[in-house]
Amino acid sequence: MRKILSPIIIGLCLLVCASCGSKSSEESEDATSATDEMPAGEAEDSDVASEADASSAVAAGDVTAAAEKLVETPPSNSYVDEGGQTVYNMAEVQPTFAGGEKEMTKWLMKNLKYPNGATEEGTMYVEFVVGENGAIRSSKVLRGPEDQALRDEALKAVNSMPAWTPGQQAGKPVNTKFVLPITFKKI
């Protein structure tokens, strides 16, 4: 039984240590050189001691506290926005425009107008967040033509879109980042 629990306990401790931050390169070198200089028997005793330390940490509940702290931090494929909400870069189920891509194309063709004062053509890439409720927020132009009239029209169109079906993570609606290319051509 001890042989089975030891790797599990060590794995949990490594997970907790990895999440708490890594050692500086100097600390890592010091630890490596100290282990390299030990005779073989002492290094094994050190491993046994660290295994005992890991067992006592688990018994003391430190792993539970560390695991709770891990739950509070956003997953690696997400970030916390200025409002303190977690936003996923990529959700398990991506958000969709009501009716799908064809309906979105129809909606854009009806509601997007080439501005009179515009002088350029090209594709504008607009990033926005589809909220848990499907509402669009935090829109901005990532790249595209420098013509301000085109940029303003692209943002106006995106911000006036009807609610989307939100992205989902573990079966729950989540805030999800989305990038939409909008192409402007003179007719």
Backbone torsions as a table, in degrees:
resi	resn	phi	psi	omega
1	MET	NA	-41.6	-179.8
2	ARG	-60.7	-37.6	-179.4
3	LYS	-64.6	-31.2	-179.7
4	ILE	-79.7	-42.8	-177.2
5	LEU	-71.1	-33.7	-177.4
6	SER	-58.1	-49.7	178.3
7	PRO	-63.9	-33.5	178.6
8	ILE	-66.3	-45.6	179.8
9	ILE	-63.8	-44.5	179.2
10	ILE	-62.5	-41.4	178.6
11	GLY	-62.0	-42.8	177.2
12	LEU	-62.7	-42.5	179.2
13	CYS	-63.9	-41.0	178.1
14	LEU	-63.6	-39.7	177.6
15	LEU	-61.3	-45.3	179.6
16	VAL	-65.3	-44.5	179.8
17	CYS	-63.1	-40.7	-179.8
18	ALA	-65.0	-35.0	-178.3
19	SER	-77.8	-23.4	-178.1
20	CYS	-81.8	-7.8	-179.2
21	GLY	117.7	158.3	-178.8
22	SER	-98.6	159.8	177.0
23	LYS	-71.9	155.5	173.0
24	SER	-69.4	163.4	-177.4
25	SER	-63.0	-33.0	179.0
26	GLU	-66.8	-43.7	179.6
27	GLU	-63.1	-39.9	-179.9
28	SER	-64.5	-42.0	-179.8
29	GLU	-65.2	-41.6	179.9
30	ASP	-62.1	-44.2	-179.4
31	ALA	-65.0	-41.2	-179.6
32	THR	-66.9	-44.4	-177.3
33	SER	-68.7	-34.8	178.5
34	ALA	-65.1	-40.0	178.8
35	THR	-70.1	-38.7	180.0
36	ASP	-64.7	-32.7	-176.6
37	GLU	-80.8	-15.9	-179.0
38	MET	-74.1	145.0	170.8
39	PRO	-64.6	157.2	-174.4
40	ALA	-55.2	-43.3	-178.6
41	GLY	-63.1	-39.2	-179.5
42	GLU	-69.9	-36.7	179.3
43	ALA	-63.4	-39.9	177.7
44	GLU	-65.3	-41.2	177.6
45	ASP	-61.8	-37.7	178.5
46	SER	-62.9	-41.3	177.9
47	ASP	-62.4	-40.4	179.0
48	VAL	-65.1	-41.1	179.9
49	ALA	-64.3	-43.7	-179.7
50	SER	-66.7	-31.8	176.1
51	GLU	-65.9	-40.1	177.9
52	ALA	-66.4	-40.5	176.7
53	ASP	-60.9	-41.6	179.3
54	ALA	-63.3	-41.2	179.1
55	SER	-63.4	-42.1	-179.5
56	SER	-69.7	-33.6	177.3
57	ALA	-65.1	-40.8	177.8
58	VAL	-65.1	-43.5	-179.3
59	ALA	-63.8	-34.0	-178.9
60	ALA	-77.6	-9.2	178.4
61	GLY	90.2	6.4	-179.4
62	ASP	-61.6	-37.4	-179.1
63	VAL	-65.6	-38.6	178.9
64	THR	-62.9	-45.3	179.2
65	ALA	-63.0	-42.0	178.9
66	ALA	-66.4	-39.0	178.7
67	ALA	-64.5	-39.2	176.8
68	GLU	-62.9	-37.8	178.4
69	LYS	-65.2	-38.6	178.2
70	LEU	-62.3	-38.2	-179.1
71	VAL	-64.1	-33.7	-178.2
72	GLU	-72.4	-26.1	-179.1
73	THR	-81.2	142.7	-178.8
74	PRO	-67.8	151.5	177.5
75	PRO	-60.3	162.8	-175.4
76	SER	-66.2	-20.3	179.9
77	ASN	-96.1	26.7	-179.7
78	SER	-145.6	174.5	177.2
79	TYR	-148.0	167.0	176.9
80	VAL	-103.1	124.4	-178.0
81	ASP	-80.1	-179.7	-176.5
82	GLU	-63.1	-20.9	177.9
83	GLY	-88.8	2.0	179.1
84	GLY	83.2	11.5	-179.8
85	GLN	-97.9	143.7	177.2
86	THR	-76.4	130.1	178.2
87	VAL	-121.8	126.0	179.5
88	TYR	-86.4	136.2	173.3
89	ASN	-73.1	-35.1	179.7
90	MET	-147.3	117.8	179.1
91	ALA	-93.5	162.8	176.4
92	GLU	-58.2	-42.2	174.0
93	VAL	-119.1	116.3	-177.2
94	GLN	-71.7	151.7	176.7
95	PRO	-67.0	153.0	179.2
96	THR	-135.6	148.3	173.6
97	PHE	-68.0	143.4	179.7
98	ALA	-58.3	119.0	-179.4
99	GLY	96.7	-6.8	176.4
100	GLY	93.4	-173.6	-174.4
101	GLU	-65.5	-38.6	179.5
102	LYS	-62.3	-43.0	178.7
103	GLU	-65.2	-37.3	177.9
104	MET	-64.8	-41.4	178.0
105	THR	-61.5	-45.0	177.2
106	LYS	-59.7	-45.8	-178.8
107	TRP	-61.3	-44.6	179.8
108	LEU	-64.7	-40.8	179.9
109	MET	-63.5	-35.5	-179.8
110	LYS	-75.7	-38.1	-170.9
111	ASN	-102.8	-10.7	-178.0
112	LEU	-100.7	124.5	-179.5
113	LYS	-118.9	140.7	174.8
114	TYR	-73.5	121.2	-175.7
115	PRO	-64.7	142.6	-179.6
116	ASN	-59.7	-40.8	-176.3
117	GLY	-83.4	-0.8	-176.4
118	ALA	-73.9	146.0	-178.3
119	THR	-121.3	-6.7	-175.7
120	GLU	-114.9	169.1	170.5
121	GLU	-128.3	164.1	175.6
122	GLY	144.3	-177.3	-178.1
123	THR	-103.9	127.3	178.7
124	MET	-101.2	128.8	178.0
125	TYR	-103.1	112.6	-177.2
126	VAL	-108.0	125.7	177.3
127	GLU	-101.4	138.8	176.7
128	PHE	-152.8	169.1	178.0
129	VAL	-110.4	129.4	171.4
130	VAL	-93.2	114.5	-176.6
131	GLY	-70.4	170.9	178.2
132	GLU	-57.3	-27.5	-179.7
133	ASN	-94.3	1.2	178.3
134	GLY	93.0	-7.0	-179.2
135	ALA	-73.4	147.2	178.2
136	ILE	-88.1	136.2	176.2
137	ARG	-152.1	168.9	175.3
138	SER	54.6	45.2	-179.6
139	SER	-83.2	144.8	176.6
140	LYS	-157.6	154.3	177.6
141	VAL	-85.1	124.6	177.7
142	LEU	-82.0	-48.5	178.6
143	ARG	-162.0	163.1	-179.8
144	GLY	149.6	-170.1	179.1
145	PRO	-56.0	147.5	-178.1
146	GLU	-78.6	-8.6	-178.0
147	ASP	-60.6	115.3	-175.8
148	GLN	-63.4	-33.1	178.9
149	ALA	-63.2	-39.2	177.3
150	LEU	-67.5	-42.4	179.5
151	ARG	-61.3	-45.3	179.8
152	ASP	-62.8	-41.6	179.9
153	GLU	-65.7	-40.5	178.6
154	ALA	-63.4	-44.7	178.8
155	LEU	-66.1	-40.0	178.6
156	LYS	-60.4	-44.1	-179.7
157	ALA	-63.9	-47.7	-178.6
158	VAL	-62.9	-44.2	-177.7
159	ASN	-68.4	-21.3	179.9
160	SER	-97.0	5.1	179.1
161	MET	-63.9	146.3	174.1
162	PRO	-67.7	167.0	-178.8
163	ALA	-58.4	141.1	177.2
164	TRP	-94.0	170.6	167.6
165	THR	-83.4	119.4	-174.6
166	PRO	-66.2	159.0	173.5
167	GLY	-68.6	161.8	-179.6
168	GLN	-131.6	143.7	175.1
169	GLN	-133.4	123.2	-178.0
170	ALA	55.2	36.6	176.1
171	GLY	79.4	3.7	-178.9
172	LYS	-115.3	143.6	177.2
173	PRO	-65.4	138.6	-179.0
174	VAL	-136.2	159.3	172.5
175	ASN	-71.4	129.4	-176.2
176	THR	-134.8	134.1	176.2
177	LYS	-76.7	143.0	-179.2
178	PHE	-142.0	141.6	176.0
179	VAL	-118.5	125.8	-176.9
180	LEU	-118.2	121.1	175.0
181	PRO	-82.9	132.1	177.4
182	ILE	-124.5	120.1	-176.8
183	THR	-99.9	129.8	176.9
184	PHE	-108.7	130.7	175.2
185	LYS	-136.2	140.1	174.4
186	LYS	-74.1	140.0	179.1
187	ILE	-111.2	NA	NA
